[in-house]
Amino acid sequence: MAWVYIEDLGRHLGEEVTLRGWLYNRRSSGKVHFLLVRDGTGVCQCVAGINDLGAEAFAAADHLGQETSLAVTGVVREDKRAPGGRELTVKRIEVIAPASDYPITPKEHGVAFLLDQRHLWIRSSRQHAILRVRSEVESACRDFFAERGFVLFDAPILTPTSCEGTTNLFEIDYFGERKAYLTQSGQLYAEAGALAFGKVYCFGPTFRAEKSKTRRHLTEFWMVEPEVAYFNLDDDMQLAEDFVAYIVARVLERRREELKTLERDLAPLERAAQKPYARITYDEAIERLRAKGLEVKWGDDFGGDEETALSSEFATPLLVHRYPAACKPFYMKRDPARPELALCVDVLAPEGYGEIIGGGQREDDYQTLRARIVEQRLPLESFEWYLDLRRYGSVPHAGFGMGIERAVSWLCGIHHVREAVPFPRMMERLEP
């Protein structure tokens, strides 16, 4: 008997096949059971009649618990009313492993309870849709860079020091000999890759020990970070714009069913798939925020409230560039026309979702970069390898980082980034 996945049922109309999955839900109307079976690729309604199954098997089917694993054999029929437009007329049911008292029932549950049950919560239709969109985003990231000749360049997770500030590092004991830290970003290593290969990207987990409980923060998240030799800020902004538009178009093309499950309004995404995006300077952003009545001081970085206020003015993602250098990391190159500004950019998602990308042009002068490291009291010996990149064939270069969870949250239209990753890590949560 042919074992098929639910997503492939359309190719087997009229045939007898076997589905292997789990019981998602069931209801009965006298002499017919309607079993909703999921297998990870979709949900299929399996119609089991007493005449087809026999009295004993029919009675047993009426007591199957939610999430019982089972194999269902039957004939594929077309039915526009059924999930996916197909259903199975059941001939046999084989229980693989029974389940009883499944903790997540169709009733309403609190978020804390659901997070405690995250290993099971990911089986639900909404979480399933979010994580399928995430998978598509990650696949699109890799395809975008592969199509443009970038080399995937894996950066280490264990690092000797900070790259973005010493106050939000996770410190570990390294064999009792020294301290090491979980990476905040792969960027510095990607810079080495760019000067070796021309254009690279790294893609992996990053860690921030900020004591933040906002809806936009996780202590562990995934980031994709391209870096390109001979790029300036304008080149970098164009790459970021192309990248975001590509990902949005890809999700719209391949994950519309998931977006439908999430009841996502597609109009803002359709707009975001079109270029160009709006671009404003930090100075212009300050003016706009003050016009809205927000009390913002020139020189401060923007937080969630400011980003939300700015992005709500634009129908597409917004690029804000040239922030004050004082609020950006040491490696940002200064604007020659206004040295108090950094050649940097943030990409803000619309609909109040805020920053999804941060990046800019890197300082490529050895003496200037060395002075910045000393000025910020960072351990010079830990950055000697990084300074070597300026000693031996330094060139202008630029890049950015996109947080996967923030991008997925925006694309899915969900409130908190904790649902955009299989197992979220937050200040108050390390399990499951």
C-alpha positions as CSV (number, residue, x, y, z in Angstrom):
1,M,0.0,0.0,0.0
2,A,1.4,3.4,-1.0
3,W,2.3,5.6,2.0
4,V,1.8,9.2,1.0
5,Y,2.0,12.6,2.6
6,I,-1.1,14.7,3.0
7,E,0.3,17.5,0.8
8,D,0.6,15.0,-2.1
9,L,-3.0,13.6,-1.9
10,G,-4.0,15.6,-5.0
11,R,-1.9,13.3,-7.1
12,H,-3.6,10.2,-5.8
13,L,-7.4,10.9,-6.4
14,G,-9.3,7.6,-6.5
15,E,-6.4,5.6,-5.2
16,E,-6.1,3.6,-2.0
17,V,-3.3,5.0,0.1
18,T,-2.0,5.1,3.7
19,L,-1.5,8.2,5.8
20,R,0.8,8.1,8.8
21,G,0.3,10.8,11.4
22,W,-1.4,11.9,14.5
23,L,-5.1,12.4,15.4
24,Y,-5.6,16.2,15.5
25,N,-9.3,16.1,16.3
26,R,-12.4,14.0,15.9
27,R,-16.1,14.2,15.9
28,S,-18.9,11.6,15.3
29,S,-22.4,11.7,13.8
30,G,-23.9,8.3,14.7
31,K,-22.6,5.9,12.1
32,V,-19.7,8.0,10.8
33,H,-16.5,9.3,12.5
34,F,-14.7,12.3,11.1
35,L,-11.1,12.0,12.1
36,L,-8.8,14.9,11.4
37,V,-5.3,13.5,10.9
38,R,-2.1,15.6,10.6
39,D,1.2,14.4,9.4
40,G,3.3,17.6,9.4
41,T,2.6,18.5,5.8
42,G,-1.1,19.1,6.3
43,V,-4.4,18.0,7.8
44,C,-6.7,15.5,6.2
45,Q,-10.3,14.7,7.1
46,C,-10.7,10.9,7.2
47,V,-14.3,9.7,7.0
48,A,-14.8,6.3,8.8
49,G,-18.1,4.6,8.4
50,I,-19.2,1.5,10.4
51,N,-19.8,-0.5,7.3
52,D,-16.3,0.1,6.0
53,L,-14.5,-0.5,9.4
54,G,-16.7,-3.1,11.0
55,A,-18.4,-2.6,14.4
56,E,-15.4,-3.4,16.6
57,A,-12.9,-1.1,14.9
58,F,-15.6,1.6,14.5
59,A,-16.3,1.5,18.3
60,A,-12.5,1.6,19.0
61,A,-12.1,4.7,16.8
62,D,-14.6,6.5,18.9
63,H,-12.2,6.4,21.8
64,L,-9.0,7.5,20.2
65,G,-7.3,10.3,22.2
66,Q,-6.0,13.5,20.7
67,E,-2.5,13.1,19.3
68,T,-2.7,9.3,19.1
69,S,-0.3,8.2,16.4
70,L,-1.9,6.1,13.8
71,A,-1.8,4.8,10.2
72,V,-5.0,5.3,8.2
73,T,-5.7,3.5,4.9
74,G,-8.4,4.5,2.5
75,V,-9.4,5.9,-0.8
76,V,-8.6,9.6,-1.7
77,R,-11.7,11.6,-2.7
78,E,-12.1,15.2,-3.8
79,D,-14.3,17.3,-1.4
80,K,-14.1,21.1,-1.6
81,R,-15.5,21.4,1.9
82,A,-12.7,19.3,3.5
83,P,-9.4,20.8,4.7
84,G,-7.1,20.9,1.6
85,G,-10.0,20.0,-0.7
86,R,-9.5,16.2,-0.3
87,E,-10.6,13.6,2.2
88,L,-10.0,9.9,2.8
89,T,-12.7,7.3,2.9
90,V,-11.3,5.0,5.6
91,K,-10.9,1.2,5.2
92,R,-8.5,0.5,8.0
93,I,-7.0,2.2,11.1
94,E,-3.9,1.0,12.8
95,V,-3.0,2.6,16.1
96,I,0.8,3.0,16.5
97,A,0.8,4.5,20.0
98,P,-2.3,5.7,22.0
99,A,-2.4,9.0,23.7
100,S,-4.7,10.1,26.5
101,D,-5.2,13.3,28.5
102,Y,-3.3,15.5,26.0
103,P,-2.7,18.7,28.0
104,I,-3.4,21.2,25.2
105,T,-7.2,21.0,24.5
106,P,-9.3,23.2,22.2
107,K,-10.2,25.5,25.1
108,E,-8.3,28.7,25.8
109,H,-5.0,28.5,27.6
110,G,-2.7,31.1,29.1
111,V,0.6,31.9,27.4
112,A,2.7,30.8,30.4
113,F,1.0,27.4,30.3
114,L,1.5,27.1,26.6
115,L,5.2,28.0,26.9
116,D,5.6,25.3,29.5
117,Q,4.1,22.9,27.0
118,R,6.1,24.4,24.0
119,H,7.3,20.9,22.9
120,L,3.6,20.1,22.3
121,W,2.3,23.6,21.5
122,I,4.3,23.5,18.2
123,R,1.9,20.8,17.0
124,S,-1.0,23.3,16.9
125,S,-2.1,24.8,13.5
126,R,-1.1,28.4,14.4
127,Q,2.4,27.5,15.7
128,H,2.8,25.1,12.8
129,A,2.1,27.9,10.4
130,I,4.5,30.4,12.1
131,L,7.4,27.9,12.1
132,R,6.8,26.9,8.5
133,V,7.1,30.6,7.6
134,R,10.3,30.7,9.6
135,S,11.6,27.8,7.7
136,E,10.8,29.5,4.4
137,V,12.5,32.8,5.6
138,E,15.7,30.9,6.4
139,S,15.6,29.0,3.1
140,A,15.0,32.3,1.3
141,C,18.0,33.9,3.1
142,R,20.3,31.2,1.9
143,D,18.9,31.3,-1.7
144,F,19.2,35.1,-1.9
145,F,22.9,35.0,-1.1
146,A,23.7,31.9,-3.1
147,E,22.1,33.4,-6.2
148,R,24.4,36.4,-5.8
149,G,27.6,34.4,-5.4
150,F,28.1,34.9,-1.6
151,V,30.0,32.3,0.3
152,L,28.5,30.9,3.5
153,F,31.1,31.6,6.2
154,D,30.4,30.1,9.6
155,A,31.4,32.3,12.5
156,P,32.3,30.9,16.0
157,I,29.9,30.9,18.8
158,L,32.6,31.0,21.5
159,T,34.5,34.3,21.4
160,P,37.3,35.9,23.5
161,T,35.5,39.3,23.9
162,S,32.6,41.5,23.1
163,C,31.9,43.0,19.7
164,E,29.0,45.3,20.6
165,G,29.5,46.1,24.3
166,T,30.6,44.4,27.5
167,T,27.4,44.7,29.5
168,N,25.3,42.1,27.7
169,L,27.6,39.2,27.4
170,F,27.0,35.6,28.6
171,E,30.3,34.6,30.3
172,I,31.5,31.0,30.6
173,D,34.5,29.4,32.2
174,Y,36.9,28.2,29.5
175,F,38.6,25.1,30.9
176,G,39.5,27.0,34.1
177,E,42.1,28.9,32.1
178,R,40.3,32.0,31.0
179,K,36.9,33.6,30.4
180,A,35.0,33.1,27.1
181,Y,31.7,34.5,25.9
182,L,28.8,33.5,23.8
183,T,28.8,35.5,20.6
184,Q,26.7,38.6,20.2
185,S,27.3,38.6,16.4
186,G,29.3,36.9,13.8
187,Q,30.1,40.2,12.1
188,L,33.8,40.7,13.0
189,Y,34.5,37.2,11.7
190,A,32.4,37.8,8.6
191,E,34.7,40.8,7.9
192,A,37.6,38.5,7.8
193,G,35.7,36.3,5.4
194,A,34.8,39.3,3.2
195,L,38.5,40.3,2.8
196,A,39.2,36.7,1.8
197,F,36.3,35.9,-0.4
198,G,34.9,39.3,-1.4
199,K,31.3,38.6,-0.3
200,V,30.2,36.3,2.5
201,Y,27.4,35.8,4.9
202,C,27.2,34.0,8.3
203,F,24.1,32.5,9.7
204,G,23.7,31.2,13.2
205,P,22.6,31.7,16.8
206,T,23.6,34.8,18.7
207,F,23.2,35.7,22.4
208,R,22.5,38.9,24.3
209,A,22.4,39.0,28.1
210,E,20.3,42.2,28.2
211,K,17.8,42.1,31.1
212,S,15.0,43.0,28.8
213,K,11.4,41.7,28.8
214,T,10.0,43.5,25.8
215,R,8.1,41.7,23.1
216,R,11.1,42.2,20.7
217,H,13.8,40.6,22.8
218,L,15.1,37.1,23.3
219,T,18.4,36.1,25.0
220,E,19.1,33.6,22.1
221,F,18.1,34.4,18.6
222,W,19.2,33.7,15.0
223,M,20.9,36.2,12.8
224,V,22.0,36.3,9.1
225,E,24.9,38.7,8.5
226,P,26.3,39.5,5.0
227,E,29.6,41.3,4.6
228,V,30.9,42.7,1.3
229,A,34.4,44.1,0.4
230,Y,34.5,47.4,-1.5
231,F,30.9,48.2,-0.3
232,N,30.0,51.6,1.0
233,L,26.8,52.6,2.9
234,D,24.8,53.2,-0.2
235,D,25.7,49.8,-1.5
236,D,24.8,48.3,1.9
237,M,21.4,50.0,1.9
238,Q,20.6,48.7,-1.5
239,L,21.5,45.2,-0.6
240,A,19.4,45.3,2.5
241,E,16.4,46.6,0.5
242,D,16.8,43.9,-2.1
243,F,17.1,41.3,0.6
244,V,14.0,42.2,2.5
245,A,11.9,42.6,-0.7
246,Y,13.1,39.1,-1.9
247,I,12.2,37.4,1.4
248,V,8.7,39.0,1.5
249,A,8.0,38.0,-2.1
250,R,9.2,34.5,-1.4
251,V,6.9,34.1,1.7
252,L,4.0,35.5,-0.3
253,E,4.7,33.1,-3.1
254,R,5.1,29.9,-1.1
255,R,3.4,30.3,2.3
256,R,0.1,31.9,1.5
257,E,-1.8,29.0,3.2
258,E,0.2,29.5,6.4
259,L,-0.5,33.3,6.3
260,K,-4.2,32.5,5.7
261,T,-4.1,30.3,8.8
262,L,-2.6,33.2,10.8
263,E,-5.3,35.5,9.4
264,R,-2.5,37.8,8.2
265,D,-3.5,40.9,6.3
266,L,-1.5,40.5,3.0
267,A,-1.8,44.0,1.8
268,P,1.1,45.4,3.8
269,L,3.3,42.5,2.7
270,E,2.3,43.0,-1.0
271,R,3.5,46.6,-0.6
272,A,6.7,45.5,1.1
273,A,7.5,43.1,-1.8
274,Q,7.8,46.2,-4.0
275,K,10.8,48.5,-4.2
276,P,12.0,51.2,-3.6
277,Y,11.6,51.7,0.2
278,A,11.6,55.1,1.9
279,R,14.9,56.4,3.3
280,I,15.4,59.2,5.8
281,T,18.3,60.4,7.9
282,Y,18.4,60.3,11.7
283,D,18.0,64.0,11.7
284,E,14.8,63.8,9.7
285,A,13.6,61.0,12.0
286,I,14.2,63.2,15.0
287,E,12.1,66.0,13.4
288,R,9.3,63.6,12.6
289,L,9.2,62.2,16.1
290,R,9.1,65.6,17.7
291,A,6.3,66.6,15.3
292,K,4.4,63.6,16.8
293,G,4.9,65.0,20.3
294,L,7.6,62.5,21.4
295,E,10.3,63.8,23.6
296,V,13.5,62.7,21.9
297,K,17.0,64.0,22.4
298,W,19.4,64.2,19.5
299,G,22.1,61.7,20.2
300,D,20.0,59.0,21.7
301,D,19.4,55.7,19.9
302,F,15.8,54.8,19.1
303,G,13.8,52.4,21.2
304,G,10.7,50.4,20.4
305,D,8.3,53.4,20.9
306,E,10.3,55.6,18.5
307,E,10.7,52.9,15.9
308,T,7.0,52.1,16.1
309,A,6.1,55.8,15.7
310,L,8.4,56.2,12.7
311,S,7.5,53.0,10.9
312,S,3.8,53.7,11.2
313,E,4.2,56.7,8.9
314,F,5.3,54.5,6.0
315,A,3.5,51.8,4.0
316,T,6.8,49.9,3.3
317,P,9.9,49.2,5.3
318,L,11.8,52.3,6.2
319,L,15.6,52.8,6.1
320,V,16.9,55.3,8.7
321,H,20.6,56.1,8.2
322,R,23.4,58.1,9.7
323,Y,22.8,57.9,13.4
324,P,25.1,59.7,15.9
325,A,28.3,57.8,16.2
326,A,28.2,57.9,20.0
327,C,25.3,55.5,20.1
328,K,26.8,53.0,17.7
329,P,29.5,50.3,18.1
330,F,33.2,51.2,17.8
331,Y,33.7,49.6,14.4
332,M,31.2,51.9,12.6
333,K,32.9,54.3,10.1
334,R,32.3,58.0,10.6
335,D,30.7,60.2,7.9
336,P,33.5,62.3,6.4
337,A,31.0,65.1,5.9
338,R,29.9,65.1,9.5
339,P,32.2,63.1,11.8
340,E,29.7,63.1,14.6
341,L,27.6,60.7,12.5
342,A,28.2,57.0,11.7
343,L,27.7,55.5,8.2
344,C,25.0,53.1,9.5
345,V,21.5,52.1,8.7
346,D,18.5,50.5,10.4
347,V,15.7,48.9,8.5
348,L,12.4,49.3,10.3
349,A,9.5,47.0,9.4
350,P,6.1,48.7,8.9
351,E,2.9,48.2,11.1
352,G,4.8,49.1,14.2
353,Y,7.2,46.2,14.1
354,G,10.4,48.3,14.2
355,E,14.0,47.3,13.6
356,I,14.6,44.1,11.7
357,I,18.1,45.0,10.2
358,G,21.0,47.0,11.6
359,G,24.3,47.5,9.7
360,G,26.6,50.0,8.0
361,Q,30.0,50.7,6.7
362,R,33.0,49.5,8.8
363,E,36.0,51.5,9.8
364,D,38.8,50.5,7.5
365,D,41.6,52.7,8.8
366,Y,44.0,50.9,11.2
367,Q,45.0,53.8,13.3
368,T,41.4,55.1,13.7
369,L,40.0,51.6,14.6
370,R,42.8,51.0,17.1
371,A,42.2,54.4,18.8
372,R,38.5,53.5,19.1
373,I,39.2,50.2,20.8
374,V,41.5,51.9,23.3
375,E,39.0,54.7,23.8
376,Q,36.2,52.3,24.7
377,R,38.6,50.4,27.0
378,L,38.2,47.1,25.2
379,P,41.1,44.6,25.6
380,L,43.4,45.4,22.7
381,E,45.1,42.0,22.7
382,S,41.7,40.3,21.9
383,F,41.3,42.5,18.8
384,E,44.8,42.2,17.3
385,W,43.5,39.7,14.7
386,Y,40.7,42.1,13.8
387,L,43.3,44.9,13.4
388,D,45.3,42.7,11.1
389,L,42.4,43.0,8.6
390,R,43.3,46.7,8.5
391,R,47.1,46.1,8.4
392,Y,47.1,43.8,5.4
393,G,45.1,45.0,2.5
394,S,42.3,47.0,4.1
395,V,39.5,48.1,1.9
396,P,36.1,49.8,2.4
397,H,33.5,47.2,3.4
398,A,30.0,47.1,4.8
399,G,27.3,44.7,5.9
400,F,24.3,44.2,8.1
401,G,22.5,41.7,10.4
402,M,18.9,40.6,10.2
403,G,17.2,39.0,13.2
404,I,15.2,36.1,12.0
405,E,12.7,36.2,14.8
406,R,11.9,39.8,14.3
407,A,11.4,39.4,10.6
408,V,9.2,36.3,11.1
409,S,7.1,38.1,13.7
410,W,6.4,40.9,11.2
411,L,5.7,38.6,8.3
412,C,3.3,36.5,10.4
413,G,1.7,39.5,12.1
414,I,2.3,38.2,15.6
415,H,2.8,40.3,18.7
416,H,5.8,38.7,20.4
417,V,9.0,37.2,19.1
418,R,8.7,34.2,21.5
419,E,6.4,32.5,19.0
420,A,8.8,33.0,16.1
421,V,11.3,30.4,17.3
422,P,10.7,26.8,18.3
423,F,12.0,27.1,21.9
424,P,12.3,30.7,23.1
425,R,14.9,31.7,25.6
426,M,14.1,34.7,27.7
427,M,15.1,36.2,31.0
428,E,12.5,34.1,32.9
429,R,12.5,31.1,30.6
430,L,15.1,28.4,30.0
431,E,12.7,25.4,29.7
432,P,11.6,23.3,28.0
